[in-house]
């Protein structure tokens, strides 16, 4: 695919970047500028990007409509149990580390948040904060 015009970057080098561009996975600002400039100059590449984008949107829409089963209650229970077990293990490890380093005061704060929504989506968020205060000599 090419419009027949000269570009700083040939179409063949832009084509592998189309999906990365659509998914916002081009992190280098210079490379992103090059791709955007090329799409502005080359209607066939811009059209290919738009077709690919529309195809991906359609696929995501079809998947989201067809994959809407609720997770079974046993899975919810297992996730909660595993999250609680992980919390207990981390707390035990933290206590062990604290008692081994009695010359150093260590504070470990852990927050675990589990949310299971009505539509079966599960979100687990675990945050850690570790503070160490070393004694002054």
GROMACS elastic network, one bead per residue, 0.5 to 0.9 nm:
[ bonds ]
;  ai    aj funct       b0    kb
    1     4     6  0.88218   500
    1    11     6  0.69586   500
    1    12     6  0.78486   500
    1    15     6  0.88200   500
    1    44     6  0.63796   500
    1    45     6  0.70202   500
    1    48     6  0.87215   500
    2     5     6  0.75122   500
    2    10     6  0.84051   500
    2    11     6  0.60822   500
    2    12     6  0.83786   500
    2    42     6  0.73027   500
    2    43     6  0.83855   500
    2    44     6  0.60590   500
    2    45     6  0.70721   500
    3     6     6  0.85559   500
    3    11     6  0.87856   500
    3    41     6  0.89572   500
    3    42     6  0.60358   500
    3    43     6  0.67842   500
    3    44     6  0.60095   500
    3    45     6  0.81900   500
    4    42     6  0.88417   500
    5    41     6  0.86010   500
    5    42     6  0.78320   500
    6     9     6  0.84185   500
    6    10     6  0.75754   500
    7    10     6  0.57525   500
    7    11     6  0.78175   500
    7    38     6  0.70796   500
    7    41     6  0.76510   500
    7    42     6  0.81683   500
    8    34     6  0.83710   500
    8    38     6  0.80007   500
    9    12     6  0.83266   500
    9    13     6  0.66331   500
    9    14     6  0.72256   500
    9    34     6  0.74919   500
    9    35     6  0.84248   500
    9    38     6  0.72541   500
   10    13     6  0.55754   500
   10    14     6  0.67889   500
   10    38     6  0.85721   500
   11    14     6  0.50406   500
   11    15     6  0.61771   500
   11    38     6  0.80272   500
   11    42     6  0.82321   500
   11    45     6  0.69808   500
   12    15     6  0.54865   500
   12    16     6  0.76533   500
   13    16     6  0.65549   500
   13    17     6  0.75866   500
   14    17     6  0.53070   500
   14    18     6  0.66699   500
   14    34     6  0.88102   500
   14    35     6  0.65373   500
   14    38     6  0.77767   500
   14    39     6  0.89286   500
   14    45     6  0.78768   500
   15    18     6  0.54744   500
   15    19     6  0.83931   500
   15    45     6  0.73260   500
   15    48     6  0.84941   500
   15    49     6  0.85068   500
   16    19     6  0.70843   500
   16    20     6  0.77998   500
   17    20     6  0.50962   500
   17    21     6  0.59630   500
   17    22     6  0.86335   500
   17    26     6  0.79800   500
   17    35     6  0.77428   500
   18    21     6  0.50682   500
   18    22     6  0.62660   500
   18    23     6  0.87029   500
   18    35     6  0.83525   500
   18    45     6  0.84817   500
   18    46     6  0.89934   500
   18    48     6  0.80696   500
   18    49     6  0.57287   500
   18    52     6  0.78950   500
   18    53     6  0.88176   500
   19    22     6  0.50064   500
   19    23     6  0.61195   500
   19    24     6  0.84794   500
   19    25     6  0.83893   500
   19    49     6  0.76111   500
   19    52     6  0.73707   500
   19    53     6  0.78218   500
   20    23     6  0.51613   500
   20    24     6  0.60309   500
   20    26     6  0.59146   500
   21    24     6  0.51067   500
   21    25     6  0.60863   500
   21    26     6  0.59464   500
   21    32     6  0.76369   500
   21    35     6  0.78656   500
   21    36     6  0.88074   500
   21    49     6  0.84596   500
   22    25     6  0.76902   500
   22    49     6  0.75332   500
   22    50     6  0.88324   500
   22    52     6  0.82370   500
   22    53     6  0.62979   500
   22    56     6  0.89687   500
   23    26     6  0.82326   500
   23    53     6  0.88825   500
   24    27     6  0.76969   500
   26    29     6  0.76595   500
   26    31     6  0.71498   500
   26    32     6  0.60314   500
   27    30     6  0.88358   500
   27    31     6  0.79182   500
   27    32     6  0.72781   500
   28    31     6  0.53574   500
   28    32     6  0.61912   500
   28    33     6  0.87045   500
   29    32     6  0.50218   500
   29    33     6  0.61534   500
   29    34     6  0.86838   500
   30    33     6  0.51073   500
   30    34     6  0.63171   500
   30    35     6  0.88084   500
   31    34     6  0.50582   500
   31    35     6  0.63256   500
   31    36     6  0.86798   500
   32    35     6  0.51932   500
   32    36     6  0.61683   500
   32    37     6  0.85484   500
   33    36     6  0.51244   500
   33    37     6  0.60082   500
   33    38     6  0.84477   500
   34    37     6  0.51880   500
   34    38     6  0.60962   500
   34    39     6  0.86973   500
   35    38     6  0.50484   500
   35    39     6  0.62462   500
   35    40     6  0.86702   500
   36    39     6  0.51325   500
   36    40     6  0.62854   500
   36    41     6  0.87650   500
   37    40     6  0.50198   500
   37    41     6  0.63012   500
   37    42     6  0.86016   500
   38    41     6  0.50766   500
   38    42     6  0.58181   500
   38    43     6  0.89109   500
   38    45     6  0.77947   500
   38    46     6  0.80808   500
   39    42     6  0.52269   500
   39    43     6  0.66854   500
   39    44     6  0.83477   500
   39    45     6  0.60070   500
   39    47     6  0.85141   500
   39    49     6  0.83149   500
   40    43     6  0.72232   500
   40    46     6  0.72360   500
   41    45     6  0.88326   500
   41    46     6  0.84735   500
   42    45     6  0.55788   500
   42    46     6  0.62480   500
   42    47     6  0.86242   500
   43    47     6  0.58951   500
   43    48     6  0.84911   500
   44    47     6  0.50213   500
   44    48     6  0.61461   500
   44    49     6  0.86256   500
   45    49     6  0.61528   500
   45    50     6  0.85934   500
   46    49     6  0.50441   500
   46    50     6  0.61915   500
   46    51     6  0.86437   500
   47    50     6  0.50281   500
   47    51     6  0.60985   500
   47    52     6  0.84968   500
   48    51     6  0.50984   500
   48    52     6  0.60598   500
   48    53     6  0.84412   500
   49    52     6  0.51155   500
   49    53     6  0.59998   500
   49    54     6  0.85687   500
   50    54     6  0.60988   500
   50    55     6  0.85380   500
   51    54     6  0.51245   500
   51    55     6  0.61230   500
   51    56     6  0.86283   500
   52    55     6  0.50255   500
   52    56     6  0.61618   500
   52    57     6  0.85888   500
   53    56     6  0.51699   500
   53    57     6  0.61814   500
   53    58     6  0.86221   500
   54    57     6  0.50659   500
   54    58     6  0.61337   500
   54    59     6  0.86096   500
   55    58     6  0.51038   500
   55    59     6  0.61591   500
   55    60     6  0.86189   500
   56    59     6  0.50478   500
   56    60     6  0.60951   500
   56    61     6  0.84707   500
   57    60     6  0.51548   500
   57    61     6  0.60697   500
   57    62     6  0.85983   500
   58    61     6  0.50527   500
   58    62     6  0.61290   500
   58    63     6  0.85606   500
   59    62     6  0.51252   500
   59    63     6  0.60857   500
   59    64     6  0.85248   500
   60    63     6  0.51024   500
   60    64     6  0.60251   500
   60    65     6  0.85598   500
   61    64     6  0.51951   500
   61    65     6  0.62092   500
   61    66     6  0.86177   500
   62    65     6  0.52262   500
   62    66     6  0.60888   500
   62    67     6  0.83726   500
   63    66     6  0.51677   500
   63    67     6  0.56799   500
   63    68     6  0.85319   500
   64    67     6  0.53542   500
   64    68     6  0.65056   500
   65    68     6  0.61550   500
   66    69     6  0.81782   500
   68   119     6  0.78008   500
   68   120     6  0.84676   500
   69    72     6  0.89189   500
   69   119     6  0.80959   500
   69   120     6  0.76193   500
   70    73     6  0.87904   500
   70   118     6  0.83622   500
   70   119     6  0.61421   500
   70   121     6  0.80158   500
   71    74     6  0.82109   500
   71    75     6  0.64386   500
   71    76     6  0.71497   500
   71   119     6  0.84120   500
   71   120     6  0.53370   500
   71   121     6  0.79227   500
   72    75     6  0.54632   500
   72    76     6  0.68016   500
   72    77     6  0.89876   500
   72   120     6  0.83889   500
   73    76     6  0.50458   500
   73    77     6  0.62255   500
   73    78     6  0.86129   500
   74    77     6  0.50503   500
   74    78     6  0.60976   500
   74    79     6  0.85841   500
   75    78     6  0.50158   500
   75    79     6  0.60965   500
   75    80     6  0.85764   500
   76    79     6  0.51968   500
   76    80     6  0.62790   500
   76    81     6  0.86562   500
   76   116     6  0.74880   500
   76   120     6  0.86018   500
   76   122     6  0.82427   500
   77    80     6  0.51751   500
   77    81     6  0.61252   500
   77    82     6  0.85703   500
   78    81     6  0.50241   500
   78    82     6  0.59856   500
   78    83     6  0.84110   500
   79    82     6  0.51345   500
   79    83     6  0.60062   500
   79    84     6  0.85223   500
   79   114     6  0.88172   500
   79   122     6  0.88650   500
   80    83     6  0.50964   500
   80    84     6  0.61470   500
   80    85     6  0.85442   500
   80   114     6  0.75261   500
   81    84     6  0.51419   500
   81    85     6  0.60534   500
   81    86     6  0.85391   500
   82    86     6  0.60167   500
   82    87     6  0.84679   500
   83    86     6  0.51111   500
   83    87     6  0.61657   500
   83    88     6  0.86854   500
   83   112     6  0.79357   500
   83   114     6  0.80089   500
   83   124     6  0.84128   500
   84    88     6  0.62187   500
   84    89     6  0.86677   500
   84   112     6  0.86855   500
   85    88     6  0.50716   500
   85    89     6  0.61783   500
   85    90     6  0.85919   500
   86    89     6  0.50966   500
   86    90     6  0.61201   500
   86    91     6  0.84800   500
   87    90     6  0.52072   500
   87    91     6  0.60804   500
   87    92     6  0.85676   500
   87   110     6  0.81453   500
   87   111     6  0.88344   500
   87   112     6  0.75027   500
   88    91     6  0.50397   500
   88    92     6  0.60471   500
   88    93     6  0.85423   500
   89    92     6  0.50533   500
   89    93     6  0.60941   500
   89    94     6  0.84688   500
   90    93     6  0.50616   500
   90    94     6  0.60292   500
   90    95     6  0.85408   500
   90   110     6  0.86063   500
   91    94     6  0.50156   500
   91    95     6  0.61330   500
   91    96     6  0.85704   500
   91   108     6  0.85548   500
   91   110     6  0.82500   500
   92    95     6  0.50747   500
   92    96     6  0.61142   500
   92    97     6  0.85636   500
   93    96     6  0.50256   500
   93    97     6  0.60834   500
   93    98     6  0.84770   500
   94    97     6  0.50904   500
   94    98     6  0.60643   500
   94    99     6  0.86501   500
   94   106     6  0.89659   500
   94   107     6  0.87773   500
   94   108     6  0.69288   500
   95    99     6  0.61830   500
   95   100     6  0.86045   500
   95   108     6  0.89609   500
   96    99     6  0.52769   500
   96   100     6  0.62171   500
   96   101     6  0.87605   500
   97   100     6  0.51813   500
   97   101     6  0.63578   500
   97   102     6  0.89307   500
   97   106     6  0.86597   500
   98   101     6  0.53381   500
   98   102     6  0.64254   500
   98   104     6  0.79688   500
   98   105     6  0.74529   500
   98   106     6  0.62211   500
   98   107     6  0.82068   500
   99   102     6  0.54955   500
  100   103     6  0.86379   500
  101   104     6  0.54947   500
  101   105     6  0.76085   500
  101   106     6  0.82462   500
  102   105     6  0.67588   500
  102   106     6  0.87402   500
  103   134     6  0.79116   500
  103   135     6  0.73677   500
  104   132     6  0.70670   500
  104   133     6  0.63646   500
  104   134     6  0.53483   500
  104   135     6  0.65001   500
  105   131     6  0.83870   500
  105   132     6  0.59249   500
  105   133     6  0.53493   500
  105   134     6  0.65941   500
  105   135     6  0.78510   500
  106   130     6  0.73337   500
  106   131     6  0.57468   500
  106   133     6  0.63195   500
  106   134     6  0.85108   500
  107   129     6  0.81172   500
  107   130     6  0.58633   500
  107   131     6  0.50822   500
  107   132     6  0.63139   500
  107   133     6  0.83985   500
  108   128     6  0.73503   500
  108   129     6  0.58062   500
  108   131     6  0.63198   500
  108   132     6  0.85267   500
  109   127     6  0.82614   500
  109   128     6  0.58724   500
  109   129     6  0.50461   500
  109   130     6  0.63148   500
  109   131     6  0.84664   500
  110   126     6  0.71988   500
  110   127     6  0.57966   500
  110   129     6  0.63556   500
  110   130     6  0.85085   500
  111   125     6  0.80193   500
  111   126     6  0.56983   500
  111   127     6  0.52440   500
  111   128     6  0.65643   500
  111   129     6  0.87154   500
  112   124     6  0.73337   500
  112   125     6  0.58629   500
  112   127     6  0.65524   500
  112   128     6  0.88067   500
  113   123     6  0.80649   500
  113   124     6  0.57721   500
  113   125     6  0.51123   500
  113   126     6  0.62957   500
  113   127     6  0.86299   500
  114   122     6  0.73302   500
  114   123     6  0.58351   500
  114   125     6  0.63844   500
  114   126     6  0.85046   500
  115   121     6  0.80926   500
  115   122     6  0.57315   500
  115   123     6  0.51814   500
  115   124     6  0.63739   500
  115   125     6  0.85701   500
  116   119     6  0.81443   500
  116   120     6  0.61660   500
  116   121     6  0.57298   500
  116   123     6  0.64259   500
  116   124     6  0.85931   500
  117   120     6  0.54152   500
  117   121     6  0.54109   500
  117   122     6  0.64899   500
  117   123     6  0.83729   500
  118   121     6  0.73871   500
